Amino acid sequence: MQVDYDSLFTILGTEREIDVLINPFVNAYLNDVMEQLEGQIAAAKVAIARLSSPQLYYVLSGNDFILNADTSISRSKQLESAIPSSKISALSSAEFAGMIADDLNCKIALKAFHCEILNDHEALKKEQDSYNGIPIIRRLDNAMVQRNYLQIKQDVQEIIQVEMEKVLNDPGLSHLVIRK
């Protein structure tokens, strides 16, 4: 089955979040402004093409880790600069500045500090020399990445075809297809 992109736009347009984005395409189609429609599609293709790379498809596919990756809660308050930006911008490498918060039970008279890190380069070199390399979990070559990319593209085409057939063959969904 050949994909009917006009019907696909209509299906996508049924989602409220997508309405605003898809309406210019639908309006250009309904008003027979094909040059405008082609320009819109070309602009969308350029933006999407930046995301379409075999390497990105590979990284984002599979189940190497889960994203539902525990719950964490963070709280912060934006306060006025405790240390002037002029002081921070003048810091040299290995220097840092900050301010310590106290509480009612333990008042701190001198809260602001400006320090320098003194590195023991010999000890650091020893530590670095004892590091173990990152273990190889999986060896990849370009052919594997390319196969994954092509498989995902094929899967997407199959999903589009199945969904288009559902819409075109179901009288309850036929209202989703825009006809001139």
C-alpha positions as CSV (number, residue, x, y, z in Angstrom):
1,M,0.0,0.0,0.0
2,Q,1.3,3.4,-0.9
3,V,1.4,5.9,2.0
4,D,-1.1,8.7,1.6
5,Y,0.7,11.5,3.3
6,D,-2.3,13.9,3.1
7,S,-4.3,11.4,5.1
8,L,-1.4,10.9,7.5
9,F,-1.4,14.7,8.1
10,T,-5.1,14.5,8.8
11,I,-4.6,11.7,11.3
12,L,-1.8,13.5,13.0
13,G,-4.0,16.6,13.1
14,T,-6.5,14.9,15.3
15,E,-4.2,15.2,18.3
16,R,-4.8,18.5,20.0
17,E,-1.1,19.1,20.7
18,I,-0.3,18.7,17.0
19,D,-3.2,20.8,15.6
20,V,-1.2,24.0,15.7
21,L,1.8,22.5,14.0
22,I,-0.1,20.6,11.3
23,N,-2.8,23.2,10.4
24,P,-0.6,25.2,7.9
25,F,0.0,21.9,6.0
26,V,-3.7,21.0,5.9
27,N,-4.7,24.5,4.9
28,A,-2.2,24.7,2.1
29,Y,-3.5,21.3,0.8
30,L,-7.2,22.3,1.1
31,N,-6.6,25.6,-0.7
32,D,-4.7,23.9,-3.5
33,V,-1.5,26.0,-2.7
34,M,0.8,23.2,-3.7
35,E,3.9,25.4,-4.0
36,Q,3.4,26.6,-0.4
37,L,2.8,23.0,0.8
38,E,6.0,21.8,-0.9
39,G,7.9,24.6,0.7
40,Q,6.5,23.7,4.1
41,I,7.3,20.1,3.7
42,A,10.8,20.9,2.5
43,A,11.4,23.1,5.6
44,A,10.1,20.3,7.9
45,K,12.4,17.8,6.2
46,V,15.5,19.9,6.7
47,A,14.7,20.2,10.5
48,I,14.0,16.5,10.8
49,A,17.0,15.4,8.8
50,R,19.3,16.9,11.4
51,L,17.9,14.3,13.8
52,S,18.0,11.4,11.4
53,S,21.4,9.7,11.8
54,P,22.1,5.9,12.1
55,Q,24.2,6.6,15.2
56,L,21.3,8.5,17.0
57,Y,18.8,5.8,16.0
58,Y,21.2,3.2,17.5
59,V,21.7,5.0,20.8
60,L,18.0,5.6,21.2
61,S,16.9,2.1,20.3
62,G,17.2,-1.0,22.4
63,N,16.7,-1.5,26.1
64,D,20.2,-1.0,27.6
65,F,18.7,1.0,30.4
66,I,15.4,2.1,31.7
67,L,14.1,5.6,32.1
68,N,11.5,5.0,34.7
69,A,16.1,5.6,35.6
70,D,13.9,6.0,40.3
71,T,12.4,9.3,41.7
72,S,14.4,12.3,42.8
73,I,13.3,15.6,44.2
74,S,15.3,18.8,44.0
75,R,14.5,22.1,45.6
76,S,16.3,25.3,45.1
77,K,15.8,29.0,45.6
78,Q,17.3,31.7,43.5
79,L,18.9,34.2,45.8
80,E,20.8,37.4,44.9
81,S,24.4,36.8,44.3
82,A,26.2,36.1,47.5
83,I,29.6,36.6,45.9
84,P,29.9,39.4,43.4
85,S,30.2,38.2,39.8
86,S,33.3,40.4,39.4
87,K,35.0,38.3,42.1
88,I,33.9,35.0,40.4
89,S,35.0,36.1,37.0
90,A,38.5,37.0,38.3
91,L,39.1,33.5,39.8
92,S,42.1,31.6,38.4
93,S,42.1,27.9,37.6
94,A,41.8,25.8,40.7
95,E,40.3,28.7,42.7
96,F,36.8,28.7,44.1
97,A,34.6,30.9,46.2
98,G,31.4,30.3,48.1
99,M,29.3,31.1,51.1
100,I,28.3,28.7,53.9
101,A,24.8,28.7,55.4
102,D,24.4,28.5,59.1
103,D,21.4,27.9,61.4
104,L,20.1,29.3,64.6
105,N,22.0,26.7,66.7
106,C,25.3,27.1,65.1
107,K,26.0,30.7,63.9
108,I,29.0,31.1,61.6
109,A,30.7,34.5,61.7
110,L,32.7,34.2,58.6
111,K,30.5,32.6,56.0
112,A,32.2,33.7,52.8
113,F,35.3,31.9,51.6
114,H,37.8,32.1,48.7
115,C,40.1,29.1,48.4
116,E,42.6,27.5,46.1
117,I,43.1,23.8,45.4
118,L,46.7,22.6,45.7
119,N,47.2,19.5,43.7
120,D,49.8,16.9,44.5
121,H,50.6,16.1,40.9
122,E,52.8,13.1,41.7
123,A,50.0,11.5,43.7
124,L,47.5,12.3,41.0
125,K,49.7,10.6,38.4
126,K,50.0,7.5,40.5
127,E,46.3,7.3,40.9
128,Q,45.7,7.9,37.2
129,D,48.2,5.2,36.3
130,S,46.3,2.7,38.4
131,Y,43.0,3.3,36.7
132,N,41.4,0.4,34.9
133,G,40.1,1.0,31.5
134,I,36.4,1.1,30.8
135,P,35.3,-2.5,30.0
136,I,34.0,-3.2,26.5
137,I,30.4,-4.2,26.7
138,R,29.7,-4.6,23.0
139,R,31.7,-4.2,19.9
140,L,30.0,-2.2,17.1
141,D,30.8,-1.7,13.5
142,N,29.2,0.6,11.0
143,A,27.3,-2.3,9.4
144,M,25.5,-3.1,12.7
145,V,24.5,0.5,13.2
146,Q,23.3,0.8,9.6
147,R,21.2,-2.4,9.9
148,N,19.6,-1.1,13.1
149,Y,18.9,2.2,11.3
150,L,17.2,0.5,8.3
151,Q,15.2,-1.8,10.5
152,I,13.8,1.1,12.5
153,K,12.9,2.9,9.3
154,Q,11.2,-0.2,8.0
155,D,9.3,-0.6,11.3
156,V,8.0,3.0,11.1
157,Q,6.8,2.4,7.6
158,E,5.0,-0.7,8.6
159,I,3.3,1.1,11.5
160,I,2.2,3.9,9.2
161,Q,0.8,1.4,6.7
162,V,-1.1,-0.5,9.4
163,E,-2.6,2.7,10.9
164,M,-3.5,4.1,7.5
165,E,-5.3,0.9,6.6
166,K,-7.2,1.0,9.9
167,V,-8.3,4.6,9.3
168,L,-9.2,4.1,5.6
169,N,-11.1,0.8,6.3
170,D,-13.0,1.8,9.4
171,P,-16.2,3.9,8.8
172,G,-15.9,5.2,12.4
173,L,-12.6,6.8,11.6
174,S,-13.3,7.9,8.0
175,H,-14.1,11.4,9.3
176,L,-10.4,11.8,10.0
177,V,-9.5,11.8,6.3
178,I,-9.6,15.2,4.7
179,R,-11.2,15.1,1.3
180,K,-11.4,18.1,-1.1
